[in-house]
């Protein structure tokens, strides 16, 4: 049992999803996204060689980093920068922050952002980027983690209504500035998984999130035991969720943090393939 627990924390699996939509342009049929969430400075092989090798094998069109790339309790910023440098050599990378990045000193976080931007990472902290194929676009919307918006990482773990206000402040600003184009297939990168109702109201097509760590301990036929923001038996712990025409993928993540191990809950790399219909 002990050896299984160790093995299931130091190895990862690849989870695949196929997302079909009539809104996905035919030019993006087969478009492949690799999602890394909640790495927390974890290592899979020397300098993450095993993780990087697996990502390369997927031949992704895009890599999405959905927060907690750095661990706030024992931050290794240089390792995260080096990982980002390796990732951009594989495919275009899009990054949003998590609550652990918010725990860094502002100067250190700002320096980290400038470094990874210099490597070519698209940092989307309340921003939008378009991807063009044969003069046809889809758009990527990235939202900064609530811990930054509220200026108080602890208070961000409050009632859902208040949290949604902070998500809305970022998204609505982009809408009001006409950065978000309603007619384009829209992928949102957002660290926390509890806002599918909000994104459904906004007619978002696909949301990629993490933060829940799969519920830490996964109980067969039940799901995760506990997750940040959601408490015991979280509703959104891992997997694919649908609300109307909005699909949300919640990654179990790759690393650990406050609880330094997982139970029945292997780290995962997520691969999403878009299919036009």
N, C-alpha and C positions, 0 to 999 in steps of 0.2 A: 504493500500500500504506500509506504514512504517513497519508494523508488518511482512508482507511478505518479505520485503527487509532484515529485521533482521533475520528472520527464514532461509532464503536462504543463509545466510552467516555463520550461526552457526551450520548448519546441512550439511551432505554430502550424496552423492548418490554413488552407485556402478555401474560402467560401465564395461560391459563384451565384450571381443573380442575372437573369435576363429580364429587361424591362421593355415591354412592347407598348407602342403608342402611335396613333395616327398623326400625332403632332411632331414626331421625330422625322426630320427630313430624310429622304432616301439616301442623300449624300452621307448621312451619319449612320446608316444601317451597318451594324457590326462595330460601331465605335466602342472602344473598350477603355474603361476607367478602373484604375487600381486605387483603392482607398486605404490609407494608413491613418489609424486613429489611436490616440492614447499610447504612444510609444513609450513615454516616460523614461527616455534614455535607455531603454532595454537593449540588450545585445543578443543577437542570434548569430553566433559565429564571430570571429575576430573582426572588429569594425563593421559588424552587421553583414558580413559577407554572404551568409546563407539567405538572409532576407533580400538583399540586393539581387542575388542570383535568381531567386524565385520571381521577383518583380520583373527582371529582364525577360524571363521565360514567357511571361504573359504577353509580351509585346504590346504594352498599353499605348493608347493614343493620348492619355492624360493620367496624371497622378494627383489625387486629392488628399491633402493632409488636413484632417479635421480636428485639430487641437490636441493639447497636451503632448506635443512633440518633445518637450522638455519636462522633466520632473521637478516640481517646485521644492520638494523637501531636500533633494540632493541634486541640484541642477548641474548638468554638464553641457554648457552652452557650446563649447568647441566641438564636442561629439555631434551635437545636433546640426551644427553648421556643416561639418564634414559629410554627414548623412545627406543633407540637402544638396550639397555639391554633387554627390554621387547620383542622386535621384534625377537631377536635371539633365544628366548625361543619358538618361534612359528615355524620358518623355517630358513634355511641358508639365510643370508642377504648379499647383494652386494651393495656397495655404491660408487657413484661418486659425486664430488663437483659441486656446482653451483656458480654463480657470487656473491651471498651473502656470502658464506663462504670465498671468496677471500677478502672481506672487513674486515674480522677479522684481528687482529694483528697476525703476523706469529706465534709467540710463543703460542698464544691461540689456533690457528687452529691446530698446530702441536700436542699440548697437547690433543685436542679433538680427533684427529685421533688415537693417541696412546691409549686413553681410550676405544674408540669403537672397536679398534683392539683387545684390551684385553678382551672385552666381546665376541669376536668371529666374528665381522663383517668383511667381505672380502672387504677391501678398494682397489678399482681398479682405481688408478690415473695413467692412461697410463700403464695399465697392463692387463693381461689375466688370466682367471681361467677356469678350465675345470670341468664339472659336469659329473660324471660317474654313469651309471646304467647298471648293468649286463655286465660290461667290454666294454660298448659303451659310447662314449663321445659326448657332445656338448660343445661349448665354449662361455664364457662371456667375452666381451671386454669392458673395462671401460676407458673412456677418461676424463682427467682432464679438468675443465672448462677453456675457453680461457682467462679469467681474470687472472688466475695464470700464464699461458704460456706467456702472453704478459707483465706481471709485471706492468700492468696499467689498472685497471678495467674500467676506462672511455674510453680509446682509443680502447677497444675491441669492442665497438659499432660503427664500421666503415664499409667500403664497403665490400660486400660479398666476393669478391676475396681475400681480405686480411684475413678475418676471416677463409676462407677455408684453407689458408696456415697454420694457426695454428692448425686446426683439422688434416691436413695432417702430420704436424710435429710429432704429437703423434702417429697416426695410422701407418704411414710409418716406424717409428722407430721400432714398434712392428713387422711389416712385415719383415723388414731387419734383425731383430734379430731372425727371424723364430719362434716367439712366436705365431703368428696367423697361424693356419692350414687351408688351403683353402678347404680341403675336409670335414670339420666338419660344422654342422649347427651352425651359428654364430649369437649371440645376442649382439648388441652394446648398452651400456648404455651411454648416452650423454645428457647433460642438454639442449642444444639449438636445436630447430627443423628445422633449415634452410638448412641442408646439405644432404638431401635425394639424390640429384643428385650425390654427392661425394660418398656416401655409396653404391649407385647403381653401380657405376663404379668399386667399390671394391668387388662387388658380396656379399655384406652383406645381410643376410637373414631377420633379424628383428632388428629394432632400436626403443628403448624406450626413449622418451624425455619429456620435460615439458617446463618451462620458459615462455610460452606465456600467461599463466593464462586465457586461453579461450578467449582472446581478451577483457577482462574486462567486457564490456557490449555487450551482445549477441543480435543481431538484427534478428528477425525471417526471415527465408529464405535467409539471407545474411551471418551471421556469426559474428565473433568478430569485435569490433570497432577499437581497437588499441592494439599493443603488442610490448614488448621490441625487439629491433633490426629490426623489420619489419614495424613499424609505423602504419598508418591507414589502415584498412581493410586488415589485415595480411592474407597471403596465407596459412600459417600453424598455425592455432590457436587452434584446438582441433580435436581429432578423428583419423581416420585411413587413411593413404595415401599410395599409391603404385606407384613405379617407376620400370618398368621391373619386376624383381623377388624380389625386396626389398620392405618390408612393414615397414612403420613407424607409431608408435602410439604416438600421442601428448596428454599428460594428461593436463586437465584443472587445475590440482593442487588442493591442499587442503587449502592453506592459502592465505593471502593478504600481500601486502608490501607497496609500495609507495602510491598506491591508496588503502585505508583501507577497501574497500568494493567492492562487485561485484553486477552486475545488470543482472538479467535473466541468471545466470551463476553459478549454484551451484557448490561448491567444489566437487571433485570426487576422489574416490578410483578406480583404474583400475585393472581389473582382466583379464589376458590373458591365454587362454588355447591352448596348441599346439596339433595339430592333424596330425598324419602321414597318407600319402596317397600314 
